[in-house]
Amino acid sequence: MKTIIRAEGLTKKYGDFTAVDGISFEIREGESFGFLGPNGAGKTTTVRMIHCVSPVTSGILTVNGLPADIRNRALKAMTGVIPQEITLDIDLTVRENLLVFSRFFDIPRREAKSRIDELLKFVELEAKRDSKIDQLSTGMKRRLLIARALLNRPLFIVADEPTTGLDPQARHLIWQRLRQLKAQGATLILTTQYMEEAQQLCDRLVIMHGGKILKEGTPNGLIEAEIGREVVEIRTPVERDAALIADLGATACGHERVGDTLYFYCRDGHALRRRLFELDLPNTVHRPATLEDVFLKLTGRSLIE
Amino acid sequence: MNLSHRLFHVFFRNLVSYKRFVVTTFIASLIQPLFYLITFGIGMGAYMGEFGGRSYLFFLVPGVIITSVMMSATFECLYGTFVKMIHERLYDSLIATPVSAEDAIAGDIAWASFRGLISGGLMMAVAAAMGIFPVSVLSFVLLVLVMAFIGILFASLAMIVTSYAPNFDFFNYYTELVVTPMLFFSGVFFPLDNFPGWMKTLAQFMPLTHAVAIARAVYSGVYPRRVLFNVAVGLVLGLAAFVVGVRRMKKRLVK
């Protein structure tokens, strides 16, 4: 598969503050690639450099073989952006929003009209075509942002936290639409702080923290490598840790104490569960490992502020 | 300066959104200059002698036209641009398309100039209803060109202010300390000739002084030699303000 985006030692500084600290990655055509990380990890800054609205401080960043550059209109013309904030034009109607945007890409009027009809159908907003933006729900606004991002038939789509602030129904509708695009062969670049979203949508992802990439892999690969398959949580006073670890440690592949909980990570939890059953501890949870475990293990379970 | 034809797409965007505000802005941009025409023109004009063989209204009208161009263009690039930049985050999505930050700002300046033309045009129509016209068709055409250019000048100056503005209140410094004094010391309502020397000198530093002088010359078809100086100052100032305004705003938009 062809590489669409390539970064090497990519760095972004705002004055003394380093937002992105020498990261390297490759995004291939047709894949869905995620930047996962807490607030302030540098995800948004990274994708803003990819879609050429933020200048690169140092390092290499190429998009479709060309160096990313805020002056390169050709690169912007092949990018679709679903922004984090709702940046719709509130003075215009739904259809006018798309019409005006199509002008920015110099799409001929007739062509624009047919694309707009098609896209409004795709995001199920046909009935709202003449509504003003403030008459739309947040979910509808997000869908309109998706339609807007597709107007120029982009080579790749950058979605910066596309479901932040949505209720579950609206979120699932967005996910369906993004998966549909993926099925049609679109290259998707996604930032998110929702593990479920990353697991739902990403073929590959990097976990970012403090401007650096901590790990790279597939969602399941990362879970396997970092955690195993299963997690046992035991709510128990810290004084019992030594005894429990001596007792259960051999059956697990790792353990961690956070707050009131002792976590055991295992590849195969049968032995541990049997032993746990014999110990008859209250307040235990046994569950499949998720990306969230990987994420919290790598970025630390303490609050990031 | 990364400018392209796409600045007209931004102009087009503003035009599409304008149709919802057109009536309110017509009224708003008409009221204040209309008061000037009535109070100064008719009220005070009754006590005034003739100005160079013509009525006081004929002296006043070009000044008021240019003032309304200045006001419209200025407010469009102060409040209008600020709302689009901070509240609506319009530029964020604009600069992610082939439209550059420079296109976006230049498009807004062109739009503000057009708004100024509309306001000035309304004033011209009101003056015409009062029987005051430019002296010839040529003078009318030239006046429209002057209005468009003066619109760009004041829109660009306002852009520079907006590029520094942390909030709306900041604009009061500009409107109260710069725009309002200009209104009274730039020869809109009376000639500068009888001012003391230091005030005459001060007036030369006000862009409106030059704008009014040019407009009055064009309107009356009487070109004193000094108008060349006014044109030169206007051109240099307009170009400088445009370049600085676009650069400053780009710095604010691209991070």
Interface residues (C-beta under 8 A of the other chain):
Chain A: Y14 H51 C52 V53 S54 P55 I70 R71 R73 A74 K76 A77 T79 V81 P83 E85 T87 L88 D89 I90 D91 L92 E96 L99 V100 F101 R103 F104 F105 D106 R148 N152
Chain B: N2 S4 R6 H9 F12 R13 V16 S17 R20 E88 R89 L90 D92 S93 L94 I95 A96 T97 P98 V99 S100 V254 K255
